[in-house]
Amino acid sequence: DAKTTQPNSMESNEEEPVHLPCNHSTISGTDYIHWYRQLPSQGPEYVIHGLTSNVNNRMASLAIAEDRKSSTLILHRATLRDAAVYYCILRPRGYGGSQGNLIFGKGTKLSVKP
Amino acid sequence: SAVISQKPSRDICQRGTSLTIQCQVDSQVTMMFWYRQQPGQSLTLIATANQGSEATYESGFVIDKFPISRPNLTFSTLTVSNMSPEDSSIYLCSVGQGTEQYFGPGTRLTVT
């Protein structure tokens, strides 16, 4: 399985932007970059995903390096509710066209200070 | 999106016994997954359960220890058999829909 590397922890101040990095130097051409987060005492939830181009949604933005060997999840204005563990996951296409299952790494624990 | 419920939400069990965890989804899904999250750790995939076929187990997990049923497109069970304290974890059910995966709230199991 393709591996990702993330910092163990990061801190942010409330209402400031947060940039969460992820290295994935062994990414293959068909791997999608997915981000999930796990709030305390909850199951993980989907944040965003992309293949080559930068992506934006209501939760976050995903910036993907041109060589696809790294990516950055951007939270534009961190809130206390954004305190969670953020997982960067490479997900290969598979299962007859649908995407393969998620393999979780250790993730980055984000703390948000008021 | 899919809404997933799990029963029980938590349980305390004695070693040597078995516990069956239920997972109910509010829509029909083909792919269901079971994960384990040990204290302070990340999630580990136990198995993939597709309706109409045998579950596929990941390395380190076997059917005798974690039998799975998938009787229809909205329901699955995971049994943790012959439990030991090392089985104390959160067990999460998950389903795949399109490009996203949705997770249940988890079942917190403590084995004494």
Interface residues (C-beta under 8 A of the other chain):
Chain A: Y32 Y36 Q42 G43 P44 E45 Y46 H49 V85 Y87 Y95 S98 Q99 N101 L102 I103 F104 G105 K106 G107
Chain B: I4 T30 M31 F33 Y35 S42 L43 T44 L45 T48 L92 S94 G96 G98 T99 E100 Q101 Y102 F103 G104 P105 G106
